[in-house]
Amino acid sequence: MKKYSIEITSPYDKENLVAEIWDKDTMIAELSQEAKEIILTIYTKTPNIALEYEEFLSTIQKAKLDLFG
C-alpha cells in the first residue's frame, strides 16, 4: 500500500492555507479553498496518473480535516 504525505503550507500566491499531497518527493495534488469551494488540483507531468483509490481518498479526507478542522 502506498502512503501519501500531507504538508500544510501558506503559498505566496494563495490567500488561504493549502494542503499539499506528496508521493515520496513529488507533489501530486493540492487541496485549497477558493471563495466557498474546496478545490482539488492534481499535478502530473504525464498525460495519465494512476493513484491507489482508497489510500488517495483517505489522504484527501485527512487533508481536508487537517486544513479545515
C-alpha positions in Angstrom: 0.0 0.0 0.0 1.3 3.4 -1.0 1.4 6.1 1.7 1.0 9.7 0.7 2.1 12.5 3.0 0.4 15.9 3.7 2.0 19.2 4.2 0.0 22.3 5.3 1.6 25.3 3.6 1.0 29.0 3.1 1.9 29.7 -0.6 2.6 33.3 -1.5 0.1 33.2 -4.4 -2.9 31.9 -2.3 -5.0 33.8 0.3 -5.6 30.7 2.5 -3.6 27.7 3.7 -3.3 24.7 1.4 -2.8 21.0 2.0 -0.2 19.6 -0.4 -0.3 15.8 -1.0 3.0 14.2 -1.7 4.0 10.8 -3.1 7.6 10.5 -1.9 9.4 13.6 -3.2 6.7 14.6 -5.8 3.7 16.8 -5.0 0.8 15.2 -6.8 -2.1 17.2 -5.5 -3.2 20.3 -3.6 -6.4 20.9 -1.6 -7.3 24.6 -1.2 -10.3 26.8 -0.5 -11.2 29.4 -3.1 -14.2 31.6 -2.1 -16.6 29.0 -0.6 -15.5 26.0 -2.6 -12.9 23.4 -1.8 -10.6 22.9 -4.8 -8.6 19.7 -5.5 -5.8 20.3 -8.0 -3.9 17.3 -9.4 -0.4 17.8 -10.7 1.1 15.4 -13.3 4.0 15.5 -15.8 2.4 12.7 -17.8 -1.0 12.5 -19.5 -2.1 9.7 -17.2 -1.6 9.3 -13.4 -2.5 6.1 -11.5 -3.4 6.5 -7.8 -4.4 3.9 -5.3 -8.0 4.9 -4.9 -8.8 4.1 -1.3 -5.4 5.4 0.0 -5.7 8.6 -2.0 -9.3 9.2 -1.0 -8.4 8.7 2.6 -5.5 11.1 2.2 -7.8 13.7 0.7 -10.2 13.4 3.6 -7.4 13.7 6.1 -6.0 16.7 4.3 -9.5 18.4 4.5 -9.6 17.7 8.2 -6.1 19.0 8.8 -6.8 22.1 6.8 -10.3 23.0 8.0 -10.7 21.1 11.3 
